[in-house]
Amino acid sequence: MAGLEDRVIDDAVAALAYGDQARRSPLPDQRRRDVRQLFRLVLRCVRAGRAKPIVRPSEQIAAHSYAAGIDLAEVQGAFTVLAEVLWRQLAGALAGEQLVQALGLLTAITGAGKDAMARTYVALATGDRDGEQPSDEPAAAGAGPGESAESVVLTDVVGQVGIIILADRAIGAEMASRVIAALESLRARQVRAIVLRAAPGMDVWSAGHDIGELPPGKRDPLGYDDPLEELIRAVRTFPAPVVAMVHGTVWGGALDLVLSCDLAVADETASFAITPANLGLPYNITGLLHFQGRLPINVIKEMFFTAAPIDARKARQWLLINHLVPWDRLESFTLELAATMATKSPLAIAVIKEQLRVLSDYQPIAAQVYERVQGLRRQAYDSSDYLEGLEAFAQKRQPIFRGT
């Protein structure tokens, strides 16, 4: 890579020049120096064989850029363009397993660098807004100058891998619609794999459905047009592999979302719980089919009937996740896995994924059986138990269920 320095920098600067015409950006000489600095940071990581050396310099670059009033997207854009140029150069110079390893390391390095930049912008923006020192946990990951502090979803692209970042704990209508929009945007950019993850620093991957948005009885709380149900369908029908990268706890409907991803990678901090029984919420047939397609029936019953979380090791044992890796390898491992899939035939993967979805989703049910089940579900969500579950959750107390 060292021998490619001038060529890579020329290509990256040329690509960035198109965007520079539409906004206030560094002068050409400054832009070249910035790109060269990033290239040498990446090269240092490549020589070390790990992504960690990129983190601290990226934080420093972000701090200077924030002070200069430069948008986070512009700072990260240089990283993205540099990664794409390096991707092309490596694809032309390497092949086979050597190429896969090189692209995986490159993805991990640039991903770690951009994550560090985002964290820095979040901390600085939070401190400016509140007039106090920023906390360790971002309120809205990715919020920088000119960006709403209420951002709940961020996207990134590294090579041919799209990354969607959930920056809020609960999945409400706004978050669900933004993730769906992000999927469509990344589809238009022809990415070949997606990584779905929580924002860096969050100890909850997702708390599941926003309970405050559930209807208080007299209406199916998990109907076809429910926002989380729409998001799950979007993930299941997306034509490229979607990989859940799980750090922290996964609750309720978020577990349905993880199971609806094509693969799941977790670290030892992960735990998983499906909790409708804590709310008196009758889960729907479609959601149960998602679990039945991935887990043995006795495991499904234990998880639903107890609502107890299972740790990462048991999740791996029960095949709920594909890989369990150390926390400091989670990001690099997941991005490398996604980058590997991105090198395969996108047409073949798309049709295989769709066939598997159809085969796993298509379970014919007699009309009278479906109507009976829906009647039972209606009794549950019209019951006082369901209202008690919602009230207890809002009041942060244990519910008292009476079976009525």
DAPELIN-V889158 format. One record per run of one state. SS is the DSSP state (h for helix, s for strand, l for the rest). FROM is the first residue (numbers start at 1). TO is the last residue. If there is no record, write none. Layout:
SS;FROM;TO / SS;FROM;TO
This chain:
l;1;1 / h;2;20 / l;21;27 / h;28;48 / l;49;52 / h;53;67 / l;68;71 / h;72;93 / l;94;95 / h;96;130 / l;131;152 / s;153;158 / l;159;160 / s;161;166 / l;167;169 / s;170;171 / l;172;172 / h;173;188 / l;189;192 / s;193;198 / l;199;203 / s;204;206 / l;207;207 / s;208;209 / l;210;210 / h;211;213 / l;214;226 / h;227;237 / l;238;240 / s;241;246 / l;247;248 / s;249;251 / l;252;252 / h;253;260 / l;261;262 / s;263;266 / l;267;270 / s;271;273 / l;274;275 / h;276;278 / l;279;284 / h;285;292 / l;293;296 / h;297;306 / l;307;309 / s;310;311 / h;312;317 / l;318;322 / s;323;324 / l;325;326 / h;327;342 / l;343;345 / h;346;361 / l;362;366 / h;367;381 / l;382;383 / h;384;395 / l;396;404
